[in-house]
Amino acid sequence: MSDTIERVKCLIIGSGSASNNATIYTARGANIFPFLYQGIQLEGQLTTTNDEVEFICIAIKAVTKKTIRVGVKIIPI
């Protein structure tokens, strides 16, 4: 782990669609480019259910691409 401290205006922690959407709306509406810390379970809590998982995972991958496109820096943790 690094000993340096990085200051950011907005930090969002999450791995699912809610965190991705939060970063998109923050980047667009507040004109702040947040940092998104993502965990190892990239689809969030949606992967713990058996209903419609395949469709949802495809949609989340599209939202993640859009998140990157609006200028959000994604940091895997």
A tleap script that builds the chain and sets N, CA, C and O, in Angstrom:
source leaprc.protein.ff14SB
mol = sequence {
  NMET SER ASP THR ILE GLU ARG VAL LYS CYS
  LEU ILE ILE GLY SER GLY SER ALA SER ASN
  ASN ALA THR ILE TYR THR ALA ARG GLY ALA
  ASN ILE PHE PRO PHE LEU TYR GLN GLY ILE
  GLN LEU GLU GLY GLN LEU THR THR THR ASN
  ASP GLU VAL GLU PHE ILE CYS ILE ALA ILE
  LYS ALA VAL THR LYS LYS THR ILE ARG VAL
  GLY VAL LYS ILE ILE PRO CILE
}
set mol.1.N position { 0.835 -1.180 0.000 }
set mol.1.CA position { 0.000 0.000 0.000 }
set mol.1.C position { 0.877 1.238 0.000 }
set mol.1.O position { 1.930 1.273 0.637 }
set mol.2.N position { 0.442 2.220 -0.700 }
set mol.2.CA position { 1.203 3.451 -0.841 }
set mol.2.C position { 1.061 4.325 0.406 }
set mol.2.O position { 0.020 4.326 1.063 }
set mol.3.N position { 2.113 5.060 0.716 }
set mol.3.CA position { 2.089 5.965 1.858 }
set mol.3.C position { 1.607 7.363 1.493 }
set mol.3.O position { 1.484 8.221 2.368 }
set mol.4.N position { 1.336 7.600 0.232 }
set mol.4.CA position { 0.883 8.920 -0.185 }
set mol.4.C position { -0.620 9.058 -0.004 }
set mol.4.O position { -1.364 8.082 -0.096 }
set mol.5.N position { -1.045 10.269 0.251 }
set mol.5.CA position { -2.467 10.567 0.411 }
set mol.5.C position { -2.920 11.352 -0.808 }
set mol.5.O position { -2.311 12.354 -1.185 }
set mol.6.N position { -3.997 10.880 -1.416 }
set mol.6.CA position { -4.542 11.574 -2.579 }
set mol.6.C position { -5.877 12.199 -2.198 }
set mol.6.O position { -6.754 11.522 -1.660 }
set mol.7.N position { -6.028 13.461 -2.470 }
set mol.7.CA position { -7.276 14.153 -2.159 }
set mol.7.C position { -8.131 14.228 -3.418 }
set mol.7.O position { -7.664 14.618 -4.488 }
set mol.8.N position { -9.395 13.844 -3.261 }
set mol.8.CA position { -10.330 13.898 -4.378 }
set mol.8.C position { -11.596 14.610 -3.921 }
set mol.8.O position { -11.905 14.628 -2.729 }
set mol.9.N position { -12.324 15.194 -4.861 }
set mol.9.CA position { -13.568 15.886 -4.521 }
set mol.9.C position { -14.704 14.915 -4.242 }
set mol.9.O position { -15.561 15.176 -3.398 }
set mol.10.N position { -14.707 13.795 -4.955 }
set mol.10.CA position { -15.803 12.846 -4.805 }
set mol.10.C position { -15.276 11.427 -4.969 }
set mol.10.O position { -14.612 11.113 -5.957 }
set mol.11.N position { -15.573 10.577 -4.004 }
set mol.11.CA position { -15.164 9.174 -4.040 }
set mol.11.C position { -16.401 8.322 -3.836 }
set mol.11.O position { -17.116 8.489 -2.848 }
set mol.12.N position { -16.658 7.415 -4.756 }
set mol.12.CA position { -17.801 6.520 -4.667 }
set mol.12.C position { -17.258 5.103 -4.576 }
set mol.12.O position { -16.372 4.723 -5.341 }
set mol.13.N position { -17.787 4.323 -3.642 }
set mol.13.CA position { -17.334 2.962 -3.439 }
set mol.13.C position { -18.483 2.020 -3.749 }
set mol.13.O position { -19.562 2.142 -3.169 }
set mol.14.N position { -18.259 1.078 -4.664 }
set mol.14.CA position { -19.278 0.101 -5.011 }
set mol.14.C position { -18.920 -0.633 -6.275 }
set mol.14.O position { -18.017 -0.227 -7.006 }
set mol.15.N position { -19.627 -1.712 -6.534 }
set mol.15.CA position { -19.314 -2.533 -7.700 }
set mol.15.C position { -20.504 -2.790 -8.607 }
set mol.15.O position { -20.362 -3.446 -9.639 }
set mol.16.N position { -21.654 -2.294 -8.247 }
set mol.16.CA position { -22.853 -2.593 -9.010 }
set mol.16.C position { -23.374 -1.421 -9.814 }
set mol.16.O position { -22.683 -0.423 -10.022 }
set mol.17.N position { -24.595 -1.566 -10.253 }
set mol.17.CA position { -25.195 -0.550 -11.116 }
set mol.17.C position { -25.438 0.763 -10.377 }
set mol.17.O position { -25.359 1.829 -10.987 }
set mol.18.N position { -25.729 0.710 -9.086 }
set mol.18.CA position { -25.982 1.939 -8.335 }
set mol.18.C position { -24.735 2.819 -8.272 }
set mol.18.O position { -24.824 4.035 -8.446 }
set mol.19.N position { -23.594 2.222 -8.029 }
set mol.19.CA position { -22.365 3.018 -7.958 }
set mol.19.C position { -21.989 3.567 -9.328 }
set mol.19.O position { -21.533 4.705 -9.434 }
set mol.20.N position { -22.174 2.776 -10.371 }
set mol.20.CA position { -21.892 3.265 -11.725 }
set mol.20.C position { -22.809 4.424 -12.091 }
set mol.20.O position { -22.350 5.427 -12.637 }
set mol.21.N position { -24.089 4.298 -11.797 }
set mol.21.CA position { -25.029 5.384 -12.098 }
set mol.21.C position { -24.741 6.624 -11.263 }
set mol.21.O position { -24.882 7.745 -11.753 }
set mol.22.N position { -24.340 6.438 -10.013 }
set mol.22.CA position { -23.992 7.583 -9.167 }
set mol.22.C position { -22.819 8.352 -9.753 }
set mol.22.O position { -22.814 9.583 -9.734 }
set mol.23.N position { -21.831 7.646 -10.270 }
set mol.23.CA position { -20.679 8.341 -10.855 }
set mol.23.C position { -21.061 9.071 -12.133 }
set mol.23.O position { -20.575 10.173 -12.385 }
set mol.24.N position { -21.922 8.470 -12.939 }
set mol.24.CA position { -22.356 9.116 -14.189 }
set mol.24.C position { -23.114 10.404 -13.879 }
set mol.24.O position { -22.832 11.447 -14.470 }
set mol.25.N position { -24.076 10.339 -12.953 }
set mol.25.CA position { -24.856 11.527 -12.620 }
set mol.25.C position { -24.001 12.598 -11.954 }
set mol.25.O position { -24.226 13.789 -12.172 }
set mol.26.N position { -23.030 12.196 -11.152 }
set mol.26.CA position { -22.137 13.168 -10.520 }
set mol.26.C position { -21.284 13.866 -11.563 }
set mol.26.O position { -21.121 15.086 -11.529 }
set mol.27.N position { -20.739 13.086 -12.492 }
set mol.27.CA position { -19.887 13.669 -13.535 }
set mol.27.C position { -20.678 14.606 -14.435 }
set mol.27.O position { -20.182 15.665 -14.821 }
set mol.28.N position { -21.892 14.227 -14.768 }
set mol.28.CA position { -22.713 15.065 -15.654 }
set mol.28.C position { -23.304 16.268 -14.936 }
set mol.28.O position { -23.168 17.398 -15.406 }
set mol.29.N position { -23.954 16.039 -13.810 }
set mol.29.CA position { -24.713 17.090 -13.145 }
set mol.29.C position { -23.868 18.073 -12.369 }
set mol.29.O position { -24.071 19.283 -12.470 }
set mol.30.N position { -22.927 17.573 -11.599 }
set mol.30.CA position { -22.126 18.445 -10.744 }
set mol.30.C position { -20.819 18.850 -11.405 }
set mol.30.O position { -20.069 19.658 -10.858 }
set mol.31.N position { -20.546 18.300 -12.565 }
set mol.31.CA position { -19.300 18.569 -13.291 }
set mol.31.C position { -18.082 18.261 -12.424 }
set mol.31.O position { -17.055 18.936 -12.495 }
set mol.32.N position { -18.229 17.214 -11.598 }
set mol.32.CA position { -17.133 16.705 -10.776 }
set mol.32.C position { -16.822 15.306 -11.303 }
set mol.32.O position { -17.729 14.501 -11.518 }
set mol.33.N position { -15.570 15.028 -11.503 }
set mol.33.CA position { -15.209 13.721 -12.021 }
set mol.33.C position { -14.767 12.837 -10.864 }
set mol.33.O position { -13.627 12.916 -10.406 }
set mol.34.N position { -15.691 11.988 -10.393 }
set mol.34.CA position { -15.418 11.200 -9.192 }
set mol.34.C position { -14.486 10.019 -9.466 }
set mol.34.O position { -14.266 9.615 -10.607 }
set mol.35.N position { -13.960 9.497 -8.388 }
set mol.35.CA position { -13.209 8.249 -8.421 }
set mol.35.C position { -14.156 7.153 -7.962 }
set mol.35.O position { -14.914 7.343 -7.010 }
set mol.36.N position { -14.118 6.017 -8.625 }
set mol.36.CA position { -14.972 4.884 -8.279 }
set mol.36.C position { -14.094 3.736 -7.832 }
set mol.36.O position { -13.327 3.189 -8.624 }
set mol.37.N position { -14.201 3.368 -6.568 }
set mol.37.CA position { -13.484 2.198 -6.061 }
set mol.37.C position { -14.408 1.000 -6.217 }
set mol.37.O position { -15.495 0.962 -5.640 }
set mol.38.N position { -13.964 0.013 -7.008 }
set mol.38.CA position { -14.765 -1.188 -7.251 }
set mol.38.C position { -14.146 -2.385 -6.561 }
set mol.38.O position { -12.926 -2.550 -6.545 }
set mol.39.N position { -14.996 -3.213 -5.996 }
set mol.39.CA position { -14.549 -4.445 -5.362 }
set mol.39.C position { -14.386 -5.572 -6.374 }
set mol.39.O position { -14.428 -5.346 -7.583 }
set mol.40.N position { -14.201 -6.778 -5.870 }
set mol.40.CA position { -13.933 -7.905 -6.752 }
set mol.40.C position { -15.197 -8.474 -7.398 }
set mol.40.O position { -15.107 -9.150 -8.422 }
set mol.41.N position { -16.353 -8.217 -6.829 }
set mol.41.CA position { -17.615 -8.710 -7.384 }
set mol.41.C position { -18.208 -7.606 -8.260 }
set mol.41.O position { -18.990 -6.783 -7.786 }
set mol.42.N position { -17.829 -7.592 -9.544 }
set mol.42.CA position { -18.097 -6.447 -10.406 }
set mol.42.C position { -19.562 -6.169 -10.703 }
set mol.42.O position { -19.885 -5.060 -11.128 }
set mol.43.N position { -20.437 -7.096 -10.507 }
set mol.43.CA position { -21.853 -6.829 -10.754 }
set mol.43.C position { -22.603 -6.535 -9.460 }
set mol.43.O position { -23.827 -6.407 -9.479 }
set mol.44.N position { -21.912 -6.429 -8.360 }
set mol.44.CA position { -22.537 -6.087 -7.090 }
set mol.44.C position { -23.448 -7.181 -6.572 }
set mol.44.O position { -23.227 -8.363 -6.838 }
set mol.45.N position { -24.459 -6.793 -5.843 }
set mol.45.CA position { -25.374 -7.737 -5.222 }
set mol.45.C position { -26.258 -8.462 -6.224 }
set mol.45.O position { -26.878 -9.471 -5.887 }
set mol.46.N position { -26.322 -7.964 -7.441 }
set mol.46.CA position { -27.176 -8.609 -8.441 }
set mol.46.C position { -26.709 -10.015 -8.782 }
set mol.46.O position { -27.502 -10.821 -9.268 }
set mol.47.N position { -25.455 -10.325 -8.543 }
set mol.47.CA position { -24.950 -11.665 -8.865 }
set mol.47.C position { -25.342 -12.696 -7.824 }
set mol.47.O position { -25.108 -13.888 -8.021 }
set mol.48.N position { -25.932 -12.263 -6.725 }
set mol.48.CA position { -26.323 -13.212 -5.693 }
set mol.48.C position { -27.728 -13.778 -5.918 }
set mol.48.O position { -28.176 -14.632 -5.153 }
set mol.49.N position { -28.409 -13.323 -6.936 }
set mol.49.CA position { -29.740 -13.831 -7.259 }
set mol.49.C position { -29.678 -14.676 -8.520 }
set mol.49.O position { -28.748 -14.542 -9.315 }
set mol.50.N position { -30.652 -15.535 -8.706 }
set mol.50.CA position { -30.692 -16.388 -9.888 }
set mol.50.C position { -31.587 -15.838 -10.992 }
set mol.50.O position { -31.621 -16.399 -12.087 }
set mol.51.N position { -32.303 -14.765 -10.733 }
set mol.51.CA position { -33.264 -14.220 -11.683 }
set mol.51.C position { -32.618 -13.198 -12.605 }
set mol.51.O position { -32.065 -12.199 -12.144 }
set mol.52.N position { -32.687 -13.444 -13.879 }
set mol.52.CA position { -32.267 -12.478 -14.901 }
set mol.52.C position { -30.818 -12.017 -14.784 }
set mol.52.O position { -30.499 -10.902 -15.197 }
set mol.53.N position { -29.952 -12.830 -14.244 }
set mol.53.CA position { -28.573 -12.411 -14.002 }
set mol.53.C position { -27.825 -12.151 -15.304 }
set mol.53.O position { -27.088 -11.170 -15.405 }
set mol.54.N position { -28.003 -13.005 -16.288 }
set mol.54.CA position { -27.255 -12.843 -17.538 }
set mol.54.C position { -27.588 -11.517 -18.210 }
set mol.54.O position { -26.683 -10.812 -18.656 }
set mol.55.N position { -28.856 -11.167 -18.289 }
set mol.55.CA position { -29.262 -9.901 -18.894 }
set mol.55.C position { -28.715 -8.720 -18.110 }
set mol.55.O position { -28.211 -7.760 -18.692 }
set mol.56.N position { -28.815 -8.790 -16.799 }
set mol.56.CA position { -28.369 -7.689 -15.952 }
set mol.56.C position { -26.859 -7.490 -16.065 }
set mol.56.O position { -26.389 -6.353 -16.105 }
set mol.57.N position { -26.097 -8.577 -16.118 }
set mol.57.CA position { -24.642 -8.468 -16.224 }
set mol.57.C position { -24.233 -7.798 -17.529 }
set mol.57.O position { -23.279 -7.020 -17.550 }
set mol.58.N position { -24.936 -8.086 -18.607 }
set mol.58.CA position { -24.653 -7.431 -19.891 }
set mol.58.C position { -24.945 -5.939 -19.776 }
set mol.58.O position { -24.174 -5.113 -20.264 }
set mol.59.N position { -26.056 -5.594 -19.132 }
set mol.59.CA position { -26.414 -4.180 -18.960 }
set mol.59.C position { -25.396 -3.458 -18.098 }
set mol.59.O position { -25.061 -2.308 -18.381 }
set mol.60.N position { -24.897 -4.098 -17.061 }
set mol.60.CA position { -23.921 -3.451 -16.182 }
set mol.60.C position { -22.604 -3.221 -16.912 }
set mol.60.O position { -21.945 -2.204 -16.692 }
set mol.61.N position { -22.216 -4.142 -17.768 }
set mol.61.CA position { -20.991 -3.944 -18.547 }
set mol.61.C position { -21.132 -2.725 -19.459 }
set mol.61.O position { -20.170 -1.981 -19.652 }
set mol.62.N position { -22.320 -2.518 -20.019 }
set mol.62.CA position { -22.558 -1.336 -20.855 }
set mol.62.C position { -22.503 -0.062 -20.021 }
set mol.62.O position { -21.957 0.947 -20.468 }
set mol.63.N position { -23.066 -0.096 -18.806 }
set mol.63.CA position { -23.037 1.069 -17.931 }
set mol.63.C position { -21.608 1.368 -17.502 }
set mol.63.O position { -21.232 2.534 -17.383 }
set mol.64.N position { -20.801 0.328 -17.268 }
set mol.64.CA position { -19.404 0.539 -16.892 }
set mol.64.C position { -18.642 1.228 -18.020 }
set mol.64.O position { -17.819 2.106 -17.758 }
set mol.65.N position { -18.901 0.847 -19.258 }
set mol.65.CA position { -18.258 1.519 -20.396 }
set mol.65.C position { -18.661 2.987 -20.452 }
set mol.65.O position { -17.834 3.851 -20.743 }
set mol.66.N position { -19.932 3.269 -20.172 }
set mol.66.CA position { -20.410 4.653 -20.169 }
set mol.66.C position { -19.772 5.435 -19.022 }
set mol.66.O position { -19.459 6.617 -19.169 }
set mol.67.N position { -19.582 4.778 -17.889 }
set mol.67.CA position { -18.932 5.408 -16.750 }
set mol.67.C position { -17.525 5.871 -17.127 }
set mol.67.O position { -17.123 6.985 -16.792 }
set mol.68.N position { -16.796 5.029 -17.809 }
set mol.68.CA position { -15.437 5.374 -18.242 }
set mol.68.C position { -15.478 6.506 -19.262 }
set mol.68.O position { -14.635 7.403 -19.241 }
set mol.69.N position { -16.463 6.457 -20.152 }
set mol.69.CA position { -16.578 7.464 -21.208 }
set mol.69.C position { -16.821 8.873 -20.679 }
set mol.69.O position { -16.388 9.841 -21.304 }
set mol.70.N position { -17.505 9.011 -19.541 }
set mol.70.CA position { -17.786 10.345 -18.993 }
set mol.70.C position { -16.619 10.885 -18.161 }
set mol.70.O position { -16.694 12.006 -17.655 }
set mol.71.N position { -15.552 10.114 -18.012 }
set mol.71.CA position { -14.351 10.608 -17.361 }
set mol.71.C position { -14.125 10.144 -15.946 }
set mol.71.O position { -13.312 10.730 -15.232 }
set mol.72.N position { -14.822 9.104 -15.516 }
set mol.72.CA position { -14.648 8.599 -14.166 }
set mol.72.C position { -13.416 7.706 -14.113 }
set mol.72.O position { -13.193 6.896 -15.013 }
set mol.73.N position { -12.618 7.852 -13.065 }
set mol.73.CA position { -11.454 7.002 -12.887 }
set mol.73.C position { -11.865 5.824 -12.002 }
set mol.73.O position { -12.196 6.010 -10.831 }
set mol.74.N position { -11.843 4.604 -12.565 }
set mol.74.CA position { -12.213 3.402 -11.835 }
set mol.74.C position { -10.960 2.772 -11.249 }
set mol.74.O position { -9.986 2.523 -11.960 }
set mol.75.N position { -10.994 2.517 -9.951 }
set mol.75.CA position { -9.865 1.942 -9.247 }
set mol.75.C position { -10.299 0.620 -8.619 }
set mol.75.O position { -11.120 0.618 -7.702 }
set mol.76.N position { -9.762 -0.503 -9.096 }
set mol.76.CA position { -10.110 -1.793 -8.475 }
set mol.76.C position { -9.454 -1.920 -7.106 }
set mol.76.O position { -8.299 -1.537 -6.921 }
set mol.77.N position { -10.212 -2.467 -6.140 }
set mol.77.CA position { -9.640 -2.669 -4.805 }
set mol.77.C position { -9.691 -4.128 -4.439 }
set mol.77.O position { -9.257 -4.507 -3.352 }
savepdb mol mol.pdb
quit
